[in-house]
Amino acid sequence: MRKINNPLTLIILLALVIALAVVSNLLSGTASEAEEPDVAAEIAPCAAFTVGPLEITSTVVNTWVMMLLLGIGAFVIGRNLKLRPGPVQNMLEWIIEAIENLIREMVGVEDTTIFLPVVGTLAFFIGFANLVGLIPGLKCPTPDINTPLAMALVVFFSVPYFGIRTRGLLNYLKHYVEPIFLMLPIEIASEIARTFSLTFRLFGNILGEEIIISILFIVMPLFVPVPMMLFSIFTGLLQAYIFALLTCVYIGGAVKAHH
Amino acid sequence: MEWNNLPWDKIFIVLTVLVSGPGIIVGIVVPAIGQMIVAMSGLKAIARQPEAGDRINSIVLLSLAMLESLAIYVLAIVLILIFANPMIKYIVNLE
């Protein structure tokens, strides 16, 4: 694995993707073998296998497949960083710089080192989670409400973390009661409401997209869903961008001092 | 026909489906008008001051996302009404 552009590495990665997709499809295949094509069965997560009392859904399997791909890809690319970047490294650097600019603009700080891991991971994870449904055999993890809820909970807990880390505990708690103590319930309600808003925005967008694609697929399986699938690439990446943007705005609200 | 002998379960299901269509029309047209106003004023602002384009761009996207979530709430409610209605177990006799 000396070179990134080694064709053998790419072939191995591709074979891994296909093998994992086939395994995932086999694991979740029992539920989807209905005679009638069903919209709900195409999208809704089904139980892949059970471990004791726990039921492992296909969302978990697909998320782990995706995480494995991302991890292996990041490892292979990260071992081969060069001063004069190749195409893959160039693209990744462009994405990272775009996220850094977003943080600089929205959070309002010059040093992005403490914010980049959270925001960048969320953006990468959601972007790839929205795109992974395009691989045949894999289901999108995001139309399951648990995945967006987990992402929104990460944001919910990281906002006070960054607020306390940059401004101190007392200063952070003071912004709840500024300018008057009557703002306290409103602030708490808005913190909870925006968590649900983040959840349902991501969930609803991707679910609507997937429902339209599977309805088109049932009506006319050949070529008709393709334009909608191309459009779903755009929507998925846009949703990842918007999620990162809103995360930056919420973190910025906790980090910035009120004047 | 007596009032109690009407097929209430079928009427209920038909009613929920009939309500979902107009519901999602209203719930999508109104945020769409709001998004139109946001995009229009964003374009006007960028045309007046092109050097502030980046800042305006991100604020416009933020407002569009906020407005879009309204339509998404309606979509979620309509999907719940059609696919996973919580009231249906009280109306329909599941035996």
Boltz contact constraints between the chains, C-beta under 6 A:
constraints:
  - contact:
      token1: [A, 197]
      token2: [B, 69]
      max_distance: 6.0
  - contact:
      token1: [A, 200]
      token2: [B, 72]
      max_distance: 6.0
  - contact:
      token1: [A, 200]
      token2: [B, 76]
      max_distance: 6.0
  - contact:
      token1: [A, 201]
      token2: [B, 69]
      max_distance: 6.0
  - contact:
      token1: [A, 201]
      token2: [B, 72]
      max_distance: 6.0
  - contact:
      token1: [A, 204]
      token2: [B, 72]
      max_distance: 6.0
  - contact:
      token1: [A, 204]
      token2: [B, 75]
      max_distance: 6.0
  - contact:
      token1: [A, 204]
      token2: [B, 76]
      max_distance: 6.0
  - contact:
      token1: [A, 208]
      token2: [B, 75]
      max_distance: 6.0
  - contact:
      token1: [A, 242]
      token2: [B, 65]
      max_distance: 6.0
